[in-house]
Amino acid sequence: MDPQSTSKPPPQGKSAVPLMYGSFITYQLLALVFICLRFYCKRMVRAKWFFAEDFALVAAWVFELVYISLALWLTNYGYAVPLMDIFAKDPNFLSSKLPTLLRWSPPVLLFGTWGTALSKISFCLTLLRLVKNVTRWQTVALWFLLVSITGVTIVMSVIMFFQCHFSGFPSPIVSQSVCVGAKVVYHYTTFQCVYQACVDFALAAAPTIVIWKTNIGNTRQKSIIISAMSLGFIAGAIGIAKTVVNAKVQENGDTYGIGVVLVLSQAEVSAAIIAACVPFCRPLVRKFSSKENSDEESGGRAQS
């Protein structure tokens, strides 16, 4: 073996910070555009502006805004940054920046977790408003999803503030004697990611069963609504990808993978928000369609 090859430093890791900046801002603005379209279209039909699901949807967006703001701020303290880059810039990282990173990581996860949950809660509440005249089991199923996702999120909110850290780097929040072990955190985090993905798939499939039996418009209109609300399948697919990447990060501590998990969490929320907003854009689509038809008729008359 070449002796020089053994003296080479380990390869420098890849920073996820550029990916986080580009993805966070793009997804957040895209979700905001659809939220604005949702309320603009509700105003077009002179519907009541805010129901419980609207508050939950706006709260999800606000929570995600705080989540990405804190996550991007913590990149200055080593969040999703390779260790070699951290120590190259600040040899005293363990004493100067690590305590801040450990202290603020739980709030980042808290806002991200609740932003994800609130986007699904808003979807559940929207469907519950539509199922007043359908079977009881559908209402019970939606309430089960609503209550269970809330319960799972509450438990995760507690665990993330009481998780143990390495013995050499004690948590600035809790004592090592009362903290939650790494295995418990790993298994519950994996369970939460899987369950959230399952909820996304269930909510994406629910419109087919729920809306088809309501009195909302004709068959064509029902099909359009079902197709729009079934965009939640995208959120479910993103949730599965997040689960896989998160499991790998928990095992090997890859800093780039941490950034990917954060980005996928944001993408999952944005996809759920868009899926919940698209059905409300029907008045805008009808407006442009009628305008286009009237323009074609005017052009035909002018030519004749």
N, C-alpha and C positions, 0 to 999 in steps of 0.2 A: 504493500500500500504506500502511496506517495505521502511522505510526512507532511508536505505542505498542505495536502487536502484536509488533514486533521486540524490544522490551525485556522482554517477559514471560519469566519463568523457564521452563525445560522442565518438562513435567508430572511430578509426583512419582510414582515407581514404587509398585507394590503390594507390600506385605510378605507373604512366604509363611510367616512365623513362626506365626501363629494356625492356619493349615492344618496345619503340621507338628506342633504340639502335639496338636491334636485327632485327627489321623489316626494319628500314631505310637502314642499311648497306646491308642486303640481297637483297632488292628490287633494290637498286641503282647498285649493282654489277651485278645483273641479267640483268638489262636493258643495262648496258655497254657491257656485253658479246654479246647480240643480235645486238647492234649497230656495234660492231667490226665485227661480222659475216656478217652484211649487206654490209659493205665496202669491206670486203675480197672477198665476192662473186661478187661484182661489178667489182673488179679488175680481178677476174677470167675470166669474159666475156669481159674484156677490155672496160667496159662502162665508161662514164664520171663519175668522182668521186662525184662531188658536184653539185646538183641542189638546187633550193630554198627550196624544202622540206627536203633536207639533212641538210642544215644550220638550219632550224627550228627544226629538230629532235635533232641535237647536242645541240642547244641552250636550248631546253627543258630539256635535261639531265644536262647541266651546271646550269641552274636555279634551278633544283631540288637539285643539289649538294650544292649550296649556301643555299637553303631552309633548308635542313636537318642539315647542319653545324650550322646555326644560331639557329635552334630549339633546337639542342642538347646543344649548348652553353648556351642558356637561361634557360635550366633546372637547372643550377647553381643559377639562380635568381628566381626560383619558378615556372617555366613554367611546367604545367602538374604535379605539385607536391602538395600533400594534404597540406592544410593550417596548420594542426597540426604539420606536419613534418617541415614546413618552420619556424614556430615560435619556435619550440623546438630547432632548430639549430641556429636561429638568432632572438632573441626577438626584435631587432631593424630593422626587415625586412622592415617595412613601410617607413623608412627613408634611409636605406642603399641599398636596392636592388629593391624595387618597382619602383622607377623612371626609372632605367635602363630597367626593364621589360616592362614598358609602352612605353618607347622610341623605343625599338627594336622589339616589337610585330608587328607593321605594316609592317616593311621590311620583316619579316618572311612570313607574309601572302601575301605580294606583289610577292615575288619570287615563292611561292607555287602556287599562282593563275596564274601567267604567265607561269610557267612550265606546268601546266595542259592545259592551252589554246594553247601553242605552240605545244604540242604533237598532239592535234586535228587539228591545222592548218597544220602541216606537213602531216597528213593523207589526209586532203582536197586537198592540193597541189599535192600529189601523184595521187589521183584520177583524178584531173583536167588534169594531163599530159596524162592520159589514155583515156579521153573522147573527144579528139579532133575530132574524126570521128563519134560521136554519136549525139543523138538529142539535140536540143538547151535547152529544159527544164531541162535536167539533168545537163548541165553546169550551168544554172541559179540557180538551187537548191544548187549545191555545192558552188557557189559563195555566195549565201545567207548565208549558214552555216558558211563560212569562215569570211564574213564581220560581221555577227551577233555575233559570239563567240568573235571576236576581240573587238567589241563595248561593249559587256557585261563585258569583262575583264577590259577595260579602265575605265568604270564607277566604277567598284569595286575597282580598284586601287586608285581612288580619294576618295571614301567613306572611305576606311580603314584608310586613313591618317587624316580624319576629323571626326572620330567618337568620341562621348562624352564619358567621364569616370565618375565615381562616383564623387559627389560633394566634397567629402572629399579627393579625389585623382585626382586632375586636370591633364589633359593631358599635358605632357611636350612639345607637338608639336603645338597644336592649343588652342585657347581660348574657354572657354565654351560657349561664346555668338555666336560663328560662327560654332559650331560643328554639326554633324549629330546625330539625336536622336537614342536611342537604338532600338526603334520599326522599324525605317527605315532600320537600319543595319540588324536587324533580318529578316525582310521580303525580303530585297534584297539578302541577303546571301542565304536564302532558295531558292529564285527564281534562283539564279546563279547555285546552286548545282543541282537543278532539270533540268535546261536548259542544263547544261553540260552533265548530264546523257542522256538526250534526243538526244543530238548531237552524243554521243557515239553510241547509238542504231541506229541512222540514218546512221552514217558512217559505222557501221557494216553491215547494210542491203544494203547499196549502191553498194558494189561490185557485188552483185547478178544481179542488174539491169544494171550497167555500163559495167562491164567486159564481160558479156555474149554477148554483141552486138559488141564487138571489134574484131579485127583480131589477137588477141594474142593466138597463139597455137591452138591446137585442143580442143575438148570437155573435154577430161580428164584433160589437162593442165589448162583449164579455171576453172574446178571444184576444182582443188587443190588450185589455187590462191584465189578463192572465199572463200573456207573453211579457208584458212590461214588468210585472211584479216578480216574475220568475227569473229575473236577472240576478236574484239572490244566489243562484247556483254559482255565479262567479265568486261571490263572497265565500261560499263554502269551499270552492276549489282553492282559493287563497288561504283559507284557514287550514286546509290539509297541508299545503306547502309550508305554512308557518310551523305546524306541528312537527314536521320532519326536520326542518332546519333547527328548530328550537331543541329537539332531542339531541342532535349532533353537537350543538353549542354547549349543552349541559354536560356532555361527555368530554369534549376536548378543549372547551374554553376559547374557541376561535373568536378573536375580536371582530373580524370582518363578518362572521356569522351573526354576532350580536346586532350589528347594524342592519343586516338583512332581515332579522326577526322584527326589529323595530319598524322597518319599512313595510314589511308584509302586514303587520298589525294595522298600520295606517291605511294600507290599500284595502284591507278587509272592511274597515269601517266606512271608507269612502264608497266602496261597492255597495254596501248595505244601504247607505244614505241615498245613493243614486237610484237603487232599486225601489226604495220607498217613495221617491219623488217623481219618477218617470210617469206613473199613472195619472198624476195630477196635471200633466202637461197636455192632456187631450184637448182642452179648450183652445190652447195656442195652436195646436196642429190643425184643428178644424178651422180656425181663423185664417191661417195661411192657405189652407186648401180651398176655402170658399173664395178668398181673394184671387188665387190663381185661376180658379174656374171663371170668375167674373171677368178677369183680364182676357182670358181666351175668348169668351163670348163677345167682349167689346172689340177685340181684334177681328173676329169673324164678321161682325156687323160692319166694321169699317171697310173691310175688303169687298163686301157685297155692295 
